[in-house]
Amino acid sequence: MNLLILGAGPAGLGAAVEARRQGLDVLLLDENAAPGGQVHRAVGGAYRPEAQAPGAAQARDGLALIEAARASGAEMRFGATLWAIEGDGTVTWSESGVAQRGQAQTILLCPGALERALPIPGWDLPGVMGVGAAQILLKTSGLVPEGETWIAGQGPLLWLYAAQVLAKGGRLAGILDLSDRTAWRRAALRLPFALMRPGMMWSGLSWMRAVRAAGVPVHRAREVAALGEGRLEAIRFDGQEAAADLLLLHDGVVPNTQLTRAIQGCAHVWDDAQASFRPVLDEWGATSVEGVMVAGDAGGIIGAAASALSGRIAALEAARRAGRLTVEQRDALAGPLQMRRRAEVAPRAFLDALYAPLAPSRIADGTMVCRCEEITAGQLRGAALLGAQGPNQAKSFLRVGMGACQGRVCGPLAHRILAEARGVAPGTLAPLRTRFPSKPVTVGEIASLA
């Protein structure tokens, strides 16, 4: 086939539509039951926000993109988990417990982003979860939290979710804003770039206004802890305590590099603004490995609209590689898309400065970082003192990152804690190595390949 796409979020859907427009054979794989990814999850299905509801405009854009992909003629398979990529372009995935293989001239990875974990004392208690997970429940099932619900952390998604809950008739006990109180000074220098997309800024302000208009208490806090015996019962923040039935945590998102880090020779670079690794890409989304491309948030956090554009741009380059377009034709078609993408990405510098990831020094020694293997921040710092150079060496000391999540949750945290403990820049440490299969595979699935 000409093009295999992983991920049916904005980037993957945009790429499928453009690739089919250029006459490419396209196979799109996604492990979810329907297209949309996290941003457009259940759009047109269970998630149908009213015209003026928070996130409604983005949902309309998502529905149009989903319908265009369905009408494009691209082959789309859902419930398909890709777990291996070989150097010759062969990919292996599983559907309904059966493994399958295919080979593509170009592989376009669009796995999106992962919610950055926010470790606090007691975050492993039942009743504590991420804002992203809570938003999945809202979109797929219309569920809003009940009881004394608190949200703690920082970032646009926090305010969007809070506004969505209130619009659905839910209530919130309060929001704990953990953002740096001096961050606005750094962000102000980047405000002119953000104003290139005033609609995005207006949306964020409208979410905040909705929360305050509903009378939800907003506390500026430095520390927060979850308290309870067997499950969440209360929270403590800056010396105060309050009853809590549900605590939702959020500290932004990071690129999902689980696949690209497993591909031999695929170069990555540390992004200081987003405090995470991202693959090294050219202007078309090509990685350092021939035939492998990345589009969307997996290449660096850019948002849904810019991700859809980056998918289309990558598809044009795939069409050029397949001989469907000349360089001149590709450039002519991509030019307007690249201009629109630059405008969409412009506010990122402002948002990255305003909501810089919380410093590892705020994580107390006794706080669990790797929940799978029950490794604390203090143990990681102790491993650094004993000679662990980075997360790959810390695995030998502590098994950090070796649990069921395969380092997806704790990897970025452990990396920053170890770098801080050693007094070196995070970018000087090698990222946590990942290997195929990138998702758990049964013996039966492997045997089915025969």
Order of alpha helices (4+ residues) and beta strands (2+ residues): beta-alpha-beta-alpha-beta-beta-beta-beta-beta-beta-beta-alpha-beta-alpha-beta-alpha-alpha-alpha-beta-beta-beta-beta-beta-beta-beta-beta-beta-alpha-alpha-alpha-beta-beta-alpha-alpha-alpha-alpha
